[in-house]
Each structure stands twice: as structure tokens, then as C-alpha cells.
């Protein structure tokens, strides 16, 4: 696993298995801020402050860490569940520079706790943030009306096509509550058509640096 420096100074990793990076080379922190925090967490917080998040792809823990920090800063109450089949070693996580780039070096232990804590056991970090990581494939996960927001951060369709099949998005539609949404960096046309066929209303949003567009898909309220 090779550490790379993205354009905003934050680290990303190159997956040897898939040949792609975990984050945008144009800025790992910048991408998470734009796609998952801005278009996801902040969007949902306009409607409710108790938010259940399902993340597809724990990876480096950056999305989780930034969501925890934002929940504490904004006094959201976030329940966060993340799925991962290929967890990083703690040694790999220790080499990442996210607490320093985010100007919270005093929270390094909290960042590393995300990686060190037990799998499949809920963890409470604060009144604002609880967390559970499941060493489980999305293909083996099912929930019904349980989440307000999905961070879909799987590797790109060309690298991990099984994660982008229509049946996957049908399952995520079921997992969301009415009015919930899915956000992702991906903007491919066929991907969006699969979302629509699964029942979502699909929005095109401006993308982060290096991408013209991103996607938010909403489970519309009935009636």
C-alpha cells in the first residue's frame, strides 16, 4: 500500500489490488469536504439533526473522522455505520496525516481509535457521535428504513464493478428512510440510470476539484 500526497497536502493511498487511489489526487480532504460533508451531512442536517449514516468503504477512515469532527462542531447527533472488507493495518493508519491537515493534531488518538477499535461492536465517542465498523461486504448487508444518509465511497466502477450493480442500489434504497439520500463522487450515466431504476430521484451536483459533476440520489417521500 503506497502513500501518495494529494493536491491539498492530505494523504491518499494507492490500492495495489485495484490500481486506483482511495481518494481524489486533487485533494483527499477537499473531496470528502465537498462530496460527503457538504452535499451529504450538511444537506441532511437542514431537515434533522439526528442522522444515521451508512458508509460504503471505511478505507482510510477520513470520511468517518471528518464526520465525527463536524458532528461535534455543529452539535449533530450522528450514528455512523461503516462497511469494509479490506481494513488497513493500524501501522498504515498511523502514517496518515489527516489530524494535522485538519488542524486538530490533538485528535490523533481519536483518529487512530477508529482503526484500533473492535469490529462489529458499537463505540460511543461523544454525545454527538457513535460508531460501528463492520467487516462485511455490502453484498452481504441488508437493512430496512434504517439510515438517513449513505456515503457511497466504493472504488470506481471500472475497478470494482460488482459494487455498482443495480441490485446493490436497490438494497441501499431499502436501507434508507423516506427522504434519505445517497451521495457519491461518481457521475457516470449508466450509474445514474441504475439509481433511477432502483427508485431514486437523481440530482447532478457540481463536483469537487478534478470532477465536473457528482451525484446525490434521494428516496422521495411517498404521497
C-alpha positions as CSV (number, residue, x, y, z in Angstrom):
1,X,0.0,0.0,0.0
2,X,1.7,3.2,-1.2
3,X,1.0,6.6,0.4
4,X,0.6,9.5,-2.0
5,X,0.3,13.2,-1.4
6,X,-2.8,14.7,-2.9
7,X,-3.0,18.2,-4.2
8,X,-4.3,19.8,-0.9
9,X,-1.5,18.2,1.1
10,X,-3.5,15.4,2.5
11,X,-2.6,11.7,2.1
12,X,-4.3,9.1,0.0
13,X,-3.4,5.5,-0.7
14,X,-2.9,3.6,-3.9
15,X,-4.6,0.2,-3.8
16,X,-2.3,-2.4,-5.2
17,X,-5.2,-4.8,-5.8
18,X,-7.4,-2.3,-7.8
19,X,-4.7,0.0,-9.1
20,X,-6.7,3.1,-8.1
21,X,-6.4,5.6,-5.2
22,X,-8.6,5.7,-2.2
23,X,-9.3,9.4,-2.7
24,X,-9.0,12.0,-5.4
25,X,-5.5,13.0,-6.3
26,X,-6.8,16.6,-6.5
27,X,-7.3,16.6,-2.7
28,X,-8.4,13.8,-0.3
29,X,-9.7,16.2,2.4
30,X,-11.1,18.5,-0.3
31,X,-13.1,15.7,-1.9
32,X,-14.5,14.5,1.5
33,X,-15.5,18.1,2.4
34,X,-17.3,18.6,-0.9
35,X,-19.0,15.3,-1.5
36,X,-19.7,13.7,1.8
37,X,-19.8,16.6,4.4
38,X,-21.2,19.3,2.1
39,X,-23.5,17.5,-0.2
40,X,-24.3,14.8,2.3
41,X,-24.2,15.6,6.0
42,X,-24.9,19.4,5.8
43,X,-27.7,18.7,3.3
44,X,-29.4,16.2,5.6
45,X,-28.9,18.4,8.7
46,X,-31.2,21.0,7.1
47,X,-34.0,18.6,7.9
48,X,-32.9,16.8,11.0
49,X,-30.0,16.9,13.5
50,X,-30.2,13.2,14.4
51,X,-28.6,11.5,11.4
52,X,-27.9,7.8,10.8
53,X,-25.1,7.4,8.3
54,X,-24.1,4.2,6.4
55,X,-20.7,4.4,4.8
56,X,-19.7,2.0,2.0
57,X,-15.9,1.8,2.3
58,X,-14.3,2.7,5.6
59,X,-10.9,2.8,3.9
60,X,-8.5,5.3,5.5
61,X,-11.2,6.5,7.9
62,X,-11.1,10.0,6.6
63,X,-14.9,10.3,5.9
64,X,-15.6,8.9,9.4
65,X,-13.1,11.2,11.1
66,X,-14.3,14.3,9.4
67,X,-18.0,13.4,10.1
68,X,-17.2,13.0,13.8
69,X,-15.4,16.4,13.9
70,X,-18.3,18.1,12.1
71,X,-20.9,16.4,14.3
72,X,-19.2,17.7,17.4
73,X,-18.7,21.2,16.0
74,X,-22.3,21.5,14.8
75,X,-24.0,19.6,17.7
76,X,-25.4,17.0,15.3
77,X,-26.2,13.6,16.8
78,X,-24.7,11.1,14.3
79,X,-24.9,7.3,14.4
80,X,-22.4,6.0,11.9
81,X,-22.1,2.5,10.5
82,X,-19.3,1.7,8.0
83,X,-18.6,-1.4,6.0
84,X,-15.2,-2.6,4.9
85,X,-13.8,-5.9,3.7
86,X,-10.1,-5.0,3.4
87,X,-9.2,-3.0,6.5
88,X,-6.0,-1.1,6.7
89,X,-3.4,-2.1,9.3
90,X,-3.0,0.2,12.3
91,X,0.5,0.9,11.1
92,X,-0.8,2.2,7.8
93,X,-3.3,4.4,9.5
94,X,-0.6,5.8,11.8
95,X,1.3,7.1,8.7
96,X,-1.7,9.2,7.5
97,X,-1.6,13.0,8.1
98,X,-5.3,13.8,8.5
99,X,-5.4,15.2,12.0
100,X,-2.5,17.6,11.1
101,X,-4.0,18.7,7.8
102,X,-7.4,19.3,9.5
103,X,-5.6,21.3,12.2
104,X,-6.6,19.0,15.0
105,X,-3.4,17.3,15.9
106,X,-4.7,16.8,19.4
107,X,-7.3,14.4,18.0
108,X,-4.8,11.9,16.5
109,X,-5.6,9.4,19.2
110,X,-9.3,9.6,18.3
111,X,-8.5,9.1,14.6
112,X,-6.4,6.0,15.4
113,X,-9.0,4.7,17.7
114,X,-11.3,4.4,14.7
115,X,-8.8,1.9,13.3
116,X,-7.9,0.2,16.5
117,X,-11.3,-0.4,18.0
118,X,-13.0,-3.8,17.7
119,X,-15.0,-4.7,14.6
120,X,-18.8,-5.3,14.9
121,X,-19.0,-3.6,18.3
122,X,-20.7,-0.2,18.7
123,X,-18.4,2.6,20.0
124,X,-19.6,5.8,21.7
125,X,-17.1,8.7,21.1
126,X,-19.3,11.5,22.5
127,X,-22.9,12.5,22.8
128,X,-22.6,13.7,19.2
129,X,-21.1,10.6,17.6
130,X,-21.4,6.8,17.9
131,X,-19.7,4.5,15.5
132,X,-19.7,0.8,14.4
133,X,-17.4,-0.7,11.7
134,X,-18.5,-4.0,10.2
135,X,-16.0,-6.2,8.4
136,X,-18.7,-7.1,5.9
137,X,-19.3,-6.7,2.2
138,X,-22.2,-4.5,1.1
139,X,-23.3,-7.5,-0.9
140,X,-24.0,-9.4,2.3
141,X,-25.5,-6.4,4.2
142,X,-29.2,-5.7,4.5
143,X,-31.2,-3.0,6.4
144,X,-34.7,-1.7,6.1
145,X,-35.5,2.0,6.6
146,X,-32.6,2.4,9.0
147,X,-30.4,5.2,7.6
148,X,-30.8,8.9,6.6
149,X,-27.7,9.1,4.5
150,X,-25.4,6.8,2.5
151,X,-21.8,7.7,1.8
152,X,-21.1,5.6,-1.3
153,X,-17.4,5.6,-1.4
154,X,-16.6,2.3,-3.1
155,X,-13.7,2.1,-5.6
156,X,-14.6,3.3,-9.1
157,X,-16.9,1.2,-11.3
158,X,-14.0,0.1,-13.6
159,X,-12.1,-1.2,-10.6
160,X,-14.9,-2.7,-8.5
161,X,-17.8,-3.3,-10.9
162,X,-19.7,-5.7,-8.6
163,X,-20.3,-2.8,-6.2
164,X,-22.1,-0.8,-8.9
165,X,-24.7,-3.3,-10.0
166,X,-28.4,-2.3,-10.0
167,X,-29.3,-4.8,-7.3
168,X,-26.8,-3.0,-4.9
169,X,-28.7,0.2,-5.3
170,X,-32.0,-1.5,-4.8
171,X,-30.7,-2.7,-1.4
172,X,-29.5,0.8,-0.5
173,X,-32.8,2.3,-1.5
174,X,-34.4,-0.2,1.0
175,X,-31.8,0.7,3.7
176,X,-32.7,4.4,3.5
177,X,-35.6,6.1,5.3
178,X,-38.0,8.2,3.3
179,X,-36.3,11.4,2.4
180,X,-32.9,9.9,2.8
181,X,-30.1,10.3,0.3
182,X,-27.0,8.7,-1.2
183,X,-24.0,10.8,-2.1
184,X,-21.0,9.8,-4.2
185,X,-18.2,11.2,-6.3
186,X,-19.3,9.2,-9.3
187,X,-21.3,10.8,-12.1
188,X,-21.4,8.1,-14.8
189,X,-24.5,8.0,-16.9
190,X,-25.2,4.3,-16.5
191,X,-24.7,4.5,-12.8
192,X,-27.3,7.2,-12.6
193,X,-29.7,5.2,-14.7
194,X,-29.3,2.3,-12.4
195,X,-30.2,4.6,-9.4
196,X,-33.3,5.8,-11.2
197,X,-34.4,2.2,-12.0
198,X,-33.9,1.4,-8.3
199,X,-36.4,4.2,-7.3
200,X,-34.2,7.1,-6.6
201,X,-34.6,10.7,-7.7
202,X,-31.2,11.6,-9.0
203,X,-29.6,15.0,-8.8
204,X,-26.5,16.2,-10.7
205,X,-24.4,18.5,-8.5
206,X,-21.1,20.3,-9.2
207,X,-18.2,18.0,-8.4
208,X,-15.1,18.6,-6.3
209,X,-11.8,19.7,-8.0
210,X,-11.0,17.4,-10.9
211,X,-14.6,16.3,-11.5
212,X,-17.2,18.3,-13.3
213,X,-20.1,16.6,-11.5
214,X,-21.1,14.4,-8.6
215,X,-24.3,12.6,-7.7
216,X,-26.9,12.8,-4.9
217,X,-29.8,10.4,-5.1
218,X,-32.9,10.8,-2.9
219,X,-35.5,8.4,-1.7
220,X,-38.5,10.6,-2.2
221,X,-41.2,10.7,0.4
222,X,-44.4,8.9,-0.6
223,X,-47.5,10.9,-1.2
